[in-house]
Amino acid sequence: MAGVSTKAIKSRMKSMESTRQITKAMELVAASKLRGAQERALNNRTYFNTLFETMDMISKGGSEFPSPFMKSPEGGKPLFIVIAGDRGMAGGYNNNVFKYTVSMLPENAVIFPLGKRAGEYFKRSRWECISEAVPVADMTVGSCYTVSRMLADQYREGRFSSISIVYTELVSLLTQTPRSKELLPVRFNDDRTVRKASFIYEGGDQAVFDSIVPEYMAGVLYCALKEGFASEQAARRTAMDAASKNADEMISKLTLHYNMARQAAITQEITEIVAGSEQ
């Protein structure tokens, strides 16, 4: 920083200190939100597993039924529900979701974006979007069920050949991995052992199974939203922590340059005074 005045360096130090205060505050907010989000994500996994086991139990109860949710309609397009964040400043969270999604999308895919960033990204893409971006913060259990019921009805009508969801799984506080899960058609393991029904369902097995499918989809969607939110907060905390450390390092360098510039200015003043006194 040769030739830079102490005033300019001090101005940059003040600006960097303000930036550090912002990044540190965002890190603390993300860490606070992460604790609750992580707990909710783990609890929702239990709900999803229980619901899936119930569907599996009904499907292998000994009777076969031609549920429309267990086969892929012909002529429909594959639908992908893509979950991203509403805001940036979260490291590579949003970009990782988009890169992963684009790498697996067929040409005729249809996108249902969740999150403002997802809506902005796919609105500029070549793929068809069937809705405006829905903010993740606005998604409740009730809204998840509304979306799932609408998509399940459209799947039954043959508009979609499959429905998949793309989200980010919170592997650890430092690792968040994009994942995809096929919601429809519902698939179970081929090696299941078919047993005789131990329950009699009022209305029949298929009626009960078909009524549970939207609940199952809503449960997976809600669970994925909570996983994504927890991943976003973990990514933001890590990114803001790195930004705060970079700001500290920059402030240290600026302080060193400021002291050197100040020392050089004092030395020059002393030299000028001495030179003037010798004349």
C-alpha positions in Angstrom: 0.0 0.0 0.0 2.8 2.3 -0.9 1.7 5.9 -1.4 -1.6 5.4 0.4 -2.4 8.0 3.1 -3.1 7.1 6.7 -6.5 8.7 6.3 -7.4 6.3 3.4 -6.1 3.3 5.3 -8.1 4.3 8.4 -11.2 4.7 6.3 -10.8 1.1 4.9 -10.2 -0.2 8.4 -13.5 1.4 9.6 -15.3 -0.1 6.6 -13.9 -3.5 7.2 -14.8 -3.4 10.9 -18.4 -2.6 10.0 -18.4 -5.5 7.6 -17.1 -7.8 10.3 -19.9 -6.7 12.7 -22.5 -7.6 10.0 -21.0 -11.0 9.2 -20.5 -11.9 12.9 -24.2 -10.9 13.6 -25.4 -13.1 10.7 -23.2 -16.0 11.9 -24.8 -15.8 15.4 -28.3 -15.5 14.0 -27.7 -18.6 11.7 -26.3 -20.6 14.6 -29.3 -19.7 16.7 -31.8 -20.8 14.0 -29.7 -23.9 13.2 -30.2 -25.5 16.6 -34.0 -25.5 16.3 -34.0 -26.4 12.6 -31.7 -29.4 13.2 -34.0 -30.7 15.9 -37.1 -30.3 13.8 -35.4 -32.0 10.8 -34.6 -35.1 12.9 -38.1 -35.3 14.4 -39.7 -35.1 10.9 -37.6 -38.1 9.7 -39.4 -40.2 12.3 -42.8 -39.1 11.0 -41.9 -39.9 7.4 -40.5 -43.3 8.3 -43.7 -44.2 10.2 -45.9 -43.1 7.3 -43.9 -45.0 4.7 -44.0 -48.1 6.8 -47.8 -47.8 7.0 -48.1 -47.6 3.2 -45.7 -50.5 2.8 -47.8 -52.6 5.2 -51.0 -51.8 3.3 -49.4 -52.6 -0.1 -48.2 -56.0 0.9 -51.2 -57.0 2.9 -51.9 -60.0 0.6 -54.2 -58.4 -1.9 -53.1 -56.6 -5.1 -54.8 -53.4 -6.2 -54.2 -51.2 -9.3 -53.4 -48.0 -7.5 -52.7 -45.1 -10.0 -50.0 -43.9 -7.7 -47.9 -47.1 -8.2 -47.6 -46.8 -12.0 -46.3 -44.2 -14.3 -48.8 -42.5 -16.6 -48.0 -42.5 -20.3 -47.5 -39.1 -22.1 -46.9 -37.1 -18.9 -43.8 -35.0 -18.2 -41.5 -35.6 -15.2 -42.0 -33.0 -12.5 -39.2 -31.8 -10.1 -39.9 -30.0 -6.9 -36.7 -28.0 -6.3 -36.1 -26.5 -2.8 -33.6 -23.7 -2.4 -33.3 -20.7 -0.1 -35.1 -17.4 0.0 -31.9 -15.5 0.6 -28.2 -15.6 -0.4 -25.1 -15.2 1.8 -25.1 -18.9 2.4 -22.0 -20.0 0.7 -22.6 -22.6 -2.1 -26.0 -23.8 -0.7 -28.2 -22.5 -3.5 -25.7 -23.0 -6.4 -25.0 -26.6 -5.3 -28.8 -27.4 -5.5 -29.1 -25.8 -9.0 -26.0 -27.6 -10.4 -27.2 -30.9 -9.0 -30.7 -30.4 -10.4 -29.6 -29.3 -13.8 -27.3 -32.3 -14.1 -30.2 -34.7 -13.8 -33.1 -32.8 -15.6 -34.4 -34.2 -18.9 -35.3 -31.8 -21.6 -39.1 -32.2 -21.0 -38.9 -31.7 -17.3 -41.3 -29.4 -15.4 -40.1 -27.4 -12.4 -42.1 -26.5 -9.2 -39.7 -24.1 -7.4 -39.8 -23.6 -3.7 -37.7 -20.7 -2.4 -37.2 -17.3 -4.0 -33.7 -18.2 -5.3 -35.1 -21.3 -7.0 -37.8 -19.2 -8.7 -35.4 -16.6 -9.9 -33.0 -19.2 -11.3 -35.4 -21.5 -13.2 -37.5 -18.5 -14.4 -34.4 -17.7 -16.6 -33.9 -21.3 -17.6 -35.2 -23.3 -20.6 -37.4 -25.5 -18.4 -41.0 -24.9 -17.8 -42.1 -23.7 -14.4 -45.7 -24.4 -13.4 -45.8 -21.8 -10.6 -44.2 -18.7 -9.2 -41.6 -19.2 -6.5 -43.2 -19.9 -3.2 -41.1 -18.6 -0.3 -39.8 -21.4 2.0 -40.7 -19.3 5.0 -44.4 -19.4 4.0 -44.6 -23.2 3.8 -46.5 -24.7 6.7 -47.7 -28.2 7.2 -51.1 -27.2 5.8 -49.6 -25.6 2.7 -47.4 -28.7 2.1 -50.6 -30.8 2.1 -52.3 -28.4 -0.3 -49.4 -28.6 -2.7 -49.2 -32.4 -2.4 -53.0 -32.9 -2.9 -52.9 -30.7 -6.1 -49.8 -32.5 -7.5 -51.3 -35.9 -6.7 -54.5 -35.1 -8.5 -52.6 -33.9 -11.5 -50.5 -37.1 -11.5 -53.6 -39.2 -11.3 -55.0 -37.3 -14.3 -51.8 -38.1 -16.3 -50.2 -34.7 -16.5 -47.0 -36.0 -14.9 -45.1 -39.2 -15.5 -43.2 -38.9 -12.2 -42.8 -36.5 -9.4 -39.4 -36.1 -7.7 -38.1 -33.7 -5.0 -34.7 -32.1 -4.9 -33.4 -30.8 -1.6 -30.3 -30.5 0.6 -29.6 -33.0 3.3 -27.9 -31.9 6.5 -25.2 -34.6 6.7 -23.2 -32.6 9.4 -22.8 -29.0 10.4 -20.0 -28.7 7.8 -21.5 -30.9 5.1 -24.7 -30.4 3.2 -25.4 -32.6 0.2 -28.0 -32.2 -2.5 -30.3 -35.2 -2.7 -33.3 -36.3 -4.9 -36.2 -38.5 -4.0 -38.9 -39.9 -6.3 -42.3 -39.4 -4.7 -44.5 -40.8 -7.5 -44.9 -43.5 -8.6 -44.6 -45.1 -5.2 -42.0 -47.8 -5.3 -41.2 -50.5 -2.7 -38.4 -53.0 -2.4 -38.9 -55.9 -4.9 -37.6 -58.4 -2.3 -40.5 -57.7 0.1 -42.1 -60.8 1.5 -45.8 -60.7 0.8 -47.9 -61.7 3.9 -51.5 -62.1 4.5 -53.4 -59.1 5.7 -53.6 -58.7 9.5 -55.9 -55.7 9.2 -59.2 -55.1 7.4 -59.4 -51.5 6.1 -62.8 -49.9 5.8 -63.4 -49.0 2.1 -60.7 -51.4 0.9 -56.9 -51.5 0.8 -56.7 -49.3 -2.4 -59.0 -46.6 -1.1 -57.0 -46.3 2.1 -53.6 -46.4 0.3 -54.7 -43.8 -2.2 -55.9 -41.5 0.5 -52.6 -41.8 2.4 -50.4 -41.0 -0.7 -51.0 -37.2 -0.5 -50.3 -37.4 3.3 -47.1 -39.2 2.5 -46.1 -36.7 -0.2 -46.8 -33.8 2.2 -44.7 -35.5 4.9 -41.7 -35.9 2.6 -42.1 -32.3 1.3 -42.3 -30.9 4.8 -39.3 -33.0 5.9 -37.3 -31.9 2.9 -38.1 -28.3 3.6 -36.9 -28.6 7.2 -33.7 -30.4 6.0 -33.1 -27.7 3.5 -33.7 -24.9 6.0 -31.3 -26.5 8.5 -28.7 -27.0 5.7 -29.1 -23.4 4.6 -28.5 -22.1 8.2 -25.5 -24.4 8.6 -24.0 -23.2 5.2 -24.7 -19.6 6.2 -23.1 -20.0 9.6 -20.0 -21.5 8.0 -19.8 -18.8 5.3 -20.2 -16.0 7.7 -17.6 -17.5 10.0 -15.2 -17.6 7.1 -16.1 -14.0 6.2 -15.5 -12.8 9.7 -12.1 -14.5 9.9 -11.2 -13.0 6.5 -12.3 -9.6 7.8 -10.1 -10.1 11.0 -7.1 -10.9 8.8 -7.7 -7.9 6.6 -8.0 -5.6 9.6 -4.7 -6.9 10.9 -3.0 -6.2 7.6 -4.5 -2.8 7.4 -3.4 -2.0 11.0 0.1 -3.0 10.1 0.1 -0.8 6.9 -1.5 2.0 8.9 1.3 1.9 11.5 4.0 1.7 8.8 2.4 4.7 7.0 2.1 6.6 10.2 5.7 5.8 11.1 6.9 6.9 7.7 5.0 10.2 7.9 6.5 10.9 11.4 10.0 10.1 10.1 9.5 12.4 7.2 8.4 15.2 9.4 11.4 14.7 11.7 13.7 14.7 8.7 12.2 17.9 7.4 12.5 19.6 10.8 16.1 18.6 11.2 16.9 19.7 7.6 15.3 23.0 8.2 17.2 23.6 11.5 20.5 23.0 9.7 20.0 25.7 7.1 
